[in-house]
Amino acid sequence: MHLIPLARAPFVAALFALATAASTLPTAALAQASAPAAEAPAPAAPPAVVPAAPAAPLTATVSKESVDNPYGLQALWQGGDFVSRGTLIILIIMSMGSWYIIFTKVFEQSKLMRSAKAASEGFWSSGSIKKGSESLDEASAFRFIAESGLKASDHHEGTMVETIDKHTWISMSIQRATDNINSRLQDGLAFLATVGSTAPFVGLFGTVWGIYHALTAIGVSGQASIDKVAGPVGEALIMTAFGLAVAVPAVLGYNWLIRRNKGAMESVRAFSGDVLNVLLAGKR
């Protein structure tokens, strides 16, 4: 019995030594593993990233869609009755007549001013009024005045007008020729004045008529939305714009032509007065 405790004591000592060795081995292994990790060099820093240049902005292409306008002149002509179309035709005729008269009168005035310049340069350098009148253009207003004075001076004696003083007779003849030229210059200006004063009212009549029919159509259809009202009423208002577009050039052209006529007639009256004095002096 004393042999079993004696044999157990070495066995317990051996087990204790194995347990101690097992507890020390992981600590030494961890120490050896951590040492190389500490001695390892630090990793290199990553290369700096260079920011890329900003890309050029893309130009957005905007495509415009063409939308057909259901309103306008075409709709006004197609949807209007004979009164609306007749009013529009009257305004077009007024406009065409106004521009025709403006261009025609400007041409006539320019021609008269050129004749005045030619008369002042070549007429008075001639030896007589007869030679001076022959040097002018046949259609010149200044030649017409000179020939009228010559005719009155030549046909005074031996006729019924012999009882009238020669001075008065020649003066009356030259004055009539001057008035005739002035009347020719005034041709067409009355039309411009008429167009300038009546075209806005003609356009207003077309507007009132168009609005009346537009409102009537809206009332019959029973739809009073903005798209049903704005289109027809806007088409009717085009007539007022047309009336103003016709009237404004007519008024401006009338005032401008009147001023040009005044300057042209001053040269005509001055020439007629000089011719009268020369004829009364006996130099024909």
C-alpha positions in Angstrom: 0.0 0.0 0.0 2.9 2.4 0.6 4.1 1.7 -3.0 1.1 3.3 -4.8 1.5 6.8 -3.3 5.2 6.6 -4.1 4.6 5.7 -7.7 1.9 8.5 -8.1 4.2 11.3 -7.0 6.5 11.1 -10.1 3.6 10.8 -12.4 1.9 14.0 -11.1 5.2 15.9 -11.4 5.5 14.9 -15.0 2.0 16.2 -15.8 2.7 19.5 -14.1 5.9 20.0 -16.2 4.0 19.3 -19.4 1.3 21.8 -18.5 3.9 24.5 -17.8 5.7 24.0 -21.1 2.4 24.1 -23.0 1.5 27.5 -21.5 4.9 29.1 -22.3 5.1 28.0 -26.0 2.2 30.2 -27.4 3.6 33.3 -25.7 7.1 32.8 -27.2 5.6 32.1 -30.6 3.5 35.2 -30.5 6.6 37.2 -29.5 8.7 35.8 -32.3 5.9 36.5 -34.8 5.3 40.1 -33.7 9.0 40.9 -33.9 9.4 40.5 -37.7 6.1 42.4 -38.2 7.5 45.3 -36.2 10.8 45.2 -38.1 9.1 45.2 -41.5 9.3 48.5 -43.4 6.3 50.8 -43.7 4.4 50.5 -47.0 5.1 53.2 -49.6 2.5 56.0 -49.9 0.2 55.7 -52.9 1.1 58.0 -55.8 -0.8 61.3 -55.9 -3.7 61.3 -58.3 -3.5 64.2 -60.8 -7.0 65.6 -61.4 -8.0 65.3 -65.0 -8.8 68.5 -67.0 -12.5 69.4 -67.0 -14.2 68.2 -70.2 -15.5 70.9 -72.6 -19.2 71.5 -72.0 -21.3 69.9 -74.6 -23.4 72.3 -76.6 -27.0 71.3 -76.4 -28.7 71.5 -79.7 -32.1 72.9 -79.2 -34.5 71.9 -82.0 -37.4 74.3 -82.6 -40.5 72.7 -83.6 -42.6 74.4 -86.2 -46.2 74.7 -85.0 -48.8 75.6 -87.5 -50.7 78.7 -86.4 -54.4 78.1 -86.8 -55.0 81.9 -86.7 -53.7 84.8 -88.8 -54.2 86.3 -92.2 -55.0 83.0 -93.9 -57.6 82.1 -91.3 -59.0 85.6 -91.5 -59.4 85.4 -95.3 -60.8 81.8 -95.3 -63.1 82.3 -92.3 -64.3 85.8 -93.1 -67.4 86.7 -95.0 -67.7 89.0 -98.0 -67.7 92.1 -95.8 -64.4 91.2 -94.1 -62.8 90.3 -97.4 -64.1 93.5 -99.0 -62.8 95.6 -96.2 -59.4 94.0 -96.5 -59.4 94.5 -100.3 -60.2 98.2 -99.8 -57.3 98.6 -97.4 -55.0 96.9 -99.9 -56.1 99.2 -102.7 -55.7 102.3 -100.5 -52.1 101.2 -99.6 -51.1 100.5 -103.2 -52.6 103.8 -104.4 -50.8 105.7 -101.6 -47.4 104.3 -102.4 -47.9 104.8 -106.2 -48.7 108.4 -105.7 -45.8 108.9 -103.3 -43.3 107.5 -105.7 -44.8 109.3 -108.7 -44.9 112.7 -107.0 -41.3 112.3 -105.8 -40.3 111.6 -109.4 -42.1 114.6 -110.7 -40.7 116.9 -108.1 -37.2 115.7 -108.8 -37.7 116.3 -112.5 -39.0 119.9 -111.8 -36.0 120.6 -109.6 -33.6 119.4 -112.3 -35.4 121.7 -114.7 -35.0 124.6 -112.4 -31.3 124.0 -112.2 -31.0 123.8 -116.0 -33.1 127.0 -116.4 -30.9 128.9 -114.0 -27.7 127.8 -115.8 -28.6 128.0 -119.5 -31.8 130.0 -119.9 -30.6 133.5 -118.8 -27.3 133.2 -120.7 -29.2 133.1 -124.0 -29.7 136.3 -126.1 -33.6 136.3 -125.8 -36.4 134.6 -124.1 -37.3 132.7 -127.3 -33.8 131.3 -127.6 -33.7 130.5 -123.9 -36.9 128.6 -124.1 -35.7 126.6 -127.0 -32.7 125.5 -125.0 -34.9 123.9 -122.4 -36.5 120.5 -122.5 -39.9 120.4 -124.2 -41.5 118.9 -121.2 -40.0 121.4 -118.8 -42.3 123.5 -116.7 -40.0 126.5 -117.1 -40.3 126.3 -120.9 -44.0 126.2 -120.6 -44.0 129.5 -118.6 -41.6 131.2 -121.0 -43.7 130.2 -124.1 -46.9 131.3 -122.3 -45.4 134.7 -121.8 -44.2 135.0 -125.3 -47.6 133.9 -126.7 -49.4 136.5 -124.6 -47.0 139.2 -125.7 -47.3 138.3 -129.5 -51.1 138.0 -129.7 -52.1 141.0 -127.7 -52.7 143.5 -130.5 -55.5 143.1 -133.0 -57.6 140.8 -130.8 -60.4 141.1 -128.4 -58.0 141.3 -125.5 -56.5 144.4 -126.9 -58.6 146.5 -124.5 -56.7 144.9 -121.6 -53.5 146.5 -120.6 -50.5 144.6 -122.0 -48.8 144.4 -118.7 -52.0 142.9 -117.1 -52.5 140.5 -120.0 -48.9 139.1 -119.8 -49.1 138.9 -116.1 -52.4 137.0 -116.2 -51.0 134.6 -118.8 -47.8 133.8 -116.8 -49.9 133.5 -113.6 -52.2 131.0 -115.2 -49.2 128.9 -116.4 -47.7 129.0 -112.9 -51.1 128.0 -111.3 -51.3 125.2 -113.9 -47.9 123.8 -112.7 -48.9 124.1 -109.1 -52.1 122.2 -109.8 -50.2 119.5 -111.5 -47.9 119.2 -108.5 -51.0 118.9 -106.2 -52.5 116.0 -108.1 -52.9 112.9 -106.0 -52.3 114.7 -102.7 -56.0 114.8 -102.0 -56.0 111.0 -102.3 -53.3 110.7 -99.7 -55.2 113.0 -97.4 -58.3 110.9 -97.8 -56.5 107.7 -97.1 -54.7 109.1 -94.1 -58.0 110.3 -92.5 -60.3 107.3 -93.4 -58.0 104.2 -93.4 -58.1 103.8 -89.6 -61.9 104.0 -89.6 -62.1 101.4 -92.4 -59.9 99.1 -90.4 -61.9 99.8 -87.3 -65.1 98.8 -89.2 -63.5 95.5 -90.2 -62.5 94.9 -86.5 -66.0 95.6 -85.2 -67.5 93.3 -87.9 -65.1 90.5 -87.2 -65.6 90.7 -83.4 -69.3 90.6 -83.9 -69.2 87.4 -86.0 -66.6 85.9 -83.6 -68.7 86.4 -80.6 -71.8 85.2 -82.4 -69.9 82.0 -83.4 -68.8 81.5 -79.8 -72.3 82.0 -78.5 -73.7 79.5 -80.9 -71.0 76.9 -80.0 -71.4 77.5 -76.3 -67.7 77.3 -75.7 -66.2 80.5 -74.1 -62.7 79.2 -73.3 -59.7 81.4 -74.0 -58.6 79.5 -77.1 -62.1 80.0 -78.6 -62.1 83.7 -77.8 -58.5 84.8 -78.4 -58.2 83.5 -81.9 -61.2 85.1 -83.6 -60.9 88.3 -81.7 -57.2 88.6 -82.5 -58.0 88.0 -86.2 -60.5 90.8 -86.1 -58.0 93.2 -84.5 -55.7 92.6 -87.5 -58.0 94.9 -89.4 -57.2 97.8 -87.1 -53.5 97.1 -87.5 -54.0 97.2 -91.3 -55.9 100.5 -91.1 -53.0 102.1 -89.2 -50.4 100.6 -91.5 -52.2 102.2 -94.4 -52.9 105.5 -92.8 -49.5 106.3 -91.3 -47.5 106.2 -94.6 -50.2 108.2 -96.3 -50.1 111.0 -93.7 -46.3 111.1 -93.6 -46.1 111.1 -97.4 -48.7 113.9 -97.7 -46.8 116.2 -95.3 -43.5 115.5 -97.0 -44.7 116.1 -100.5 -46.4 119.3 -99.5 -43.1 120.6 -98.1 -41.3 119.6 -101.3 -43.9 121.2 -103.4 -43.5 124.5 -101.6 -39.7 124.5 -102.3 -40.3 123.7 -106.0 -43.0 126.3 -106.5 -40.7 129.0 -105.0 -38.3 128.5 -107.9 -41.1 128.4 -110.4 -42.6 131.7 -109.1 -39.2 133.3 -109.1 -38.6 132.3 -112.7 -42.1 133.5 -113.8 -41.5 136.9 -112.2 -38.2 137.3 -114.0 -39.7 136.3 -117.4 -42.5 138.9 -116.8 -40.1 141.7 -116.2 -38.0 140.8 -119.3 -41.1 140.7 -121.5 -42.4 144.0 -120.2 -39.0 145.5 -120.9 -39.5 144.6 -124.6 -36.8 141.9 -124.8 -38.4 138.8 -126.3 
